[in-house]
Amino acid sequence: MSVFTADTGHEQVVFCSDQASGLRAIIAIYSTALGPALGGTRFYPYASEADAIHDALDLSKGMAYKNALAGLDHGGGKAVIWGDPRTDKTEPLLRAYGRFVESLNGRYYTACDVGTYVADMDVIARESRFVTGRSPEHGGAGDSSVLTAYGVFQGMRAAASYRWGVDTLAGKRVGIAGVGKVGRHLVEHLLDDGAAVVIADVNTAAVEAIQAKHAQVEAVAPDALVVTPMDVYAPCALGGALDDETVPVLQAEIVCGAANNQLAHAGMDKDVADRGILYAPDYVVNSGGVIQVADEIEGFVFDRAKHRATGIYDTTLQILRLADDEGVTPAVAADRLAERRMADVGRLRTIHLPR
Ligand SMILES: NC(=O)c1ccc[n+]([C@@H]2O[C@H](COP(=O)([O-])OP(=O)(O)OC[C@H]3O[C@@H](n4cnc5c(N)ncnc54)[C@H](O)[C@@H]3O)[C@@H](O)[C@H]2O)c1
C-alpha cells in the first residue's frame, strides 16, 4: 500500500527528515475534528519505512477514537521516529523532531509512547510548545499508569454491573496478565474491592514483588493464565492477547484490561462474543493515561483528571448497552459511538466564528 494512493482518511501525514541528526520521523494526524490531535511519539527500529508509515497511520486513527470516547477536546494523532532508541536517541535528533512538531503550530500535541520517556519530552519541549507527558519538575503529571489502572478498574466495574448486576468485583476472581506499571496498580484496586487476584508475568521479579506485599495473590505461568478458571481476564502486557489460540480456551466471562490492541485480528471480537465472553473494548477502558496527559496541557490537576477517568465507567456501560441495542459486538459499538461524537461535535466547526 502506498500512502500516496491509499484512502486512509487521514487529514495530514508529515514526513520529517534531518540528515545531520539522523532524524527520520512521520507525524500522522488522523483527525482534528474535536480539537488538536493528541498522541504519543513511538521510537522504534522498524524493519522498513513502510512498516513505520503503517504504524503511524494505524496508531493515529486509534488515538482519534480513544480521545473521542474519553470525552477529550482532542483529535487523534501519533508520530513514529524510525530508529533504535538505545543507539539513535540524541539531543539534536529529539530537538530536530521538536522543531517539526512546533512547525505544525498546535495541530498536533505529542507525548510519550514505546521508546520515549518523560525526560525525552522535556528535551523535545525545548523546541516546541506542543508537548505533554512531561516530568513533574517541568509541570508534568508524571507516571500515567496510575490513572490508566484506575480507568481500567472503572471499566471492569461497569462490565461487572452489565454482566452480573453488581458494580463490584468483590467475590470474583480476576486474572491479570502482566503486572508492570499498570497491572500492579490494578492489583491494588481489585484487592481493595474484595476480589481474588491471580497474576502472571514473564518477569518473575514483578510477580515476587506483588506476592511479597500481598501473600494472598496467586501466581501462575504466563501460558497457564488463560486456561485458569477466573471470572475476569485482564490483559495488561502486550497487544494481541485475544487470538486464535487463546480465545477458544479462555476461562473467563469478561475481558477487561489495559493492553492496547488486544484483538489479534479483525473478526476476533465476534469469536469472543460467540463464546459468550463480554469484551470491554481496550481503547475505552485504558484511556486514563491520555486523560492525564490531556489534563496536563491545561496545568495538571489530579482530581480533575481522576474525575474524568471515573467517567470510563459510564462510557463502558453505554457501549455495552449500545452493542445490545444495535446487535453488534462491543468493539463495533465503541467505534460507532466514537464516530458519532467526531461527526456531531466536529460538525460544529461549520458554524462560522469571526477571527
Ligand atoms: N502505562 C500506561 O499509562 C498505559 C496507557 C494505555 C495503555 N497501556 C498499555 O497497557 C499495557 C501495559 O502497560 P505498562 O505501562 O504496564 O507496561 P510495562 O512494560 O510496565 O508492563 C508490562 C508487563 O507485562 C509483562 N509481560 C510481557 N510479556 C508478557 C507475557 N507474554 N505474559 C505476561 N506478562 C508479560 C512484562 O514483564 C511487564 O511486567 C501495554 O500494552 C500498554 O501499551 C499503558
The ligand as an SDF file (V2000), in Angstrom:
LIG
                    3D

 44 48  0  0  0  0  0  0  0  0999 V2000
    1.1680    2.9380   31.0640 N   0  0  0  0  0  0  0  0  0  0  0  0
    0.0610    3.4960   30.6050 C   0  0  0  0  0  0  0  0  0  0  0  0
   -0.3640    4.5590   31.0640 O   0  0  0  0  0  0  0  0  0  0  0  0
   -0.7470    2.8020   29.5290 C   0  0  0  0  0  0  0  0  0  0  0  0
   -1.8220    3.5010   28.9490 C   0  0  0  0  0  0  0  0  0  0  0  0
   -2.6160    2.8470   27.9930 C   0  0  0  0  0  0  0  0  0  0  0  0
   -2.2900    1.5510   27.6130 C   0  0  0  0  0  0  0  0  0  0  0  0
   -1.2140    0.9060   28.1790 N   0  0  0  0  0  0  0  0  0  0  0  0
   -0.9190   -0.4470   27.7440 C   0  0  0  0  0  0  0  0  0  0  0  0
   -1.0240   -1.3310   28.8590 O   0  0  0  0  0  0  0  0  0  0  0  0
   -0.0600   -2.3710   28.7380 C   0  0  0  0  0  0  0  0  0  0  0  0
    0.8100   -2.3880   29.9810 C   0  0  0  0  0  0  0  0  0  0  0  0
    1.4680   -1.1380   30.1030 O   0  0  0  0  0  0  0  0  0  0  0  0
    2.5740   -0.8930   31.2450 P   0  0  0  0  0  0  0  0  0  0  0  0
    2.8430    0.5840   31.2090 O   0  0  0  0  0  0  0  0  0  0  0  0
    2.1150   -1.5250   32.4990 O   0  0  0  0  0  0  0  0  0  0  0  0
    3.7940   -1.6750   30.6230 O   0  0  0  0  0  0  0  0  0  0  0  0
    5.0040   -2.3830   31.4320 P   0  0  0  0  0  0  0  0  0  0  0  0
    6.0460   -2.6270   30.4130 O   0  0  0  0  0  0  0  0  0  0  0  0
    5.3360   -1.5880   32.6600 O   0  0  0  0  0  0  0  0  0  0  0  0
    4.3740   -3.7630   31.9370 O   0  0  0  0  0  0  0  0  0  0  0  0
    4.1040   -4.8280   31.0940 C   0  0  0  0  0  0  0  0  0  0  0  0
    4.3590   -6.1080   31.8960 C   0  0  0  0  0  0  0  0  0  0  0  0
    3.9640   -7.2260   31.0900 O   0  0  0  0  0  0  0  0  0  0  0  0
    4.9310   -8.2400   31.2570 C   0  0  0  0  0  0  0  0  0  0  0  0
    4.8440   -9.1550   30.1190 N   0  0  0  0  0  0  0  0  0  0  0  0
    5.4020   -9.0530   28.8950 C   0  0  0  0  0  0  0  0  0  0  0  0
    5.0710  -10.1090   28.1280 N   0  0  0  0  0  0  0  0  0  0  0  0
    4.2720  -10.8940   28.8820 C   0  0  0  0  0  0  0  0  0  0  0  0
    3.5860  -12.1030   28.6560 C   0  0  0  0  0  0  0  0  0  0  0  0
    3.6530  -12.7330   27.4830 N   0  0  0  0  0  0  0  0  0  0  0  0
    2.8260  -12.6170   29.6510 N   0  0  0  0  0  0  0  0  0  0  0  0
    2.7470  -11.9990   30.8510 C   0  0  0  0  0  0  0  0  0  0  0  0
    3.3680  -10.8460   31.1190 N   0  0  0  0  0  0  0  0  0  0  0  0
    4.1250  -10.2930   30.1550 C   0  0  0  0  0  0  0  0  0  0  0  0
    6.2480   -7.5100   31.4010 C   0  0  0  0  0  0  0  0  0  0  0  0
    7.2270   -8.3280   32.0210 O   0  0  0  0  0  0  0  0  0  0  0  0
    5.8390   -6.3190   32.2610 C   0  0  0  0  0  0  0  0  0  0  0  0
    5.9420   -6.6020   33.6390 O   0  0  0  0  0  0  0  0  0  0  0  0
    0.6950   -2.1020   27.4360 C   0  0  0  0  0  0  0  0  0  0  0  0
    0.0750   -2.8330   26.3960 O   0  0  0  0  0  0  0  0  0  0  0  0
    0.4880   -0.6220   27.2100 C   0  0  0  0  0  0  0  0  0  0  0  0
    0.5520   -0.2930   25.8390 O   0  0  0  0  0  0  0  0  0  0  0  0
   -0.4440    1.5030   29.1310 C   0  0  0  0  0  0  0  0  0  0  0  0
  1  2  1  0
  2  3  2  0
  2  4  1  0
  4  5  1  0
  4 44  2  0
  5  6  2  0
  6  7  1  0
  7  8  2  0
  8  9  1  0
  8 44  1  0
  9 10  1  0
  9 42  1  0
 10 11  1  0
 11 12  1  0
 11 40  1  0
 12 13  1  0
 13 14  1  0
 14 15  2  0
 14 16  1  0
 14 17  1  0
 17 18  1  0
 18 19  2  0
 18 20  1  0
 18 21  1  0
 21 22  1  0
 22 23  1  0
 23 24  1  0
 23 38  1  0
 24 25  1  0
 25 26  1  0
 25 36  1  0
 26 27  1  0
 26 35  1  0
 27 28  2  0
 28 29  1  0
 29 30  1  0
 29 35  2  0
 30 31  1  0
 30 32  2  0
 32 33  1  0
 33 34  2  0
 34 35  1  0
 36 37  1  0
 36 38  1  0
 38 39  1  0
 40 41  1  0
 40 42  1  0
 42 43  1  0
M  CHG  2   8   1  16  -1
M  END
$$$$
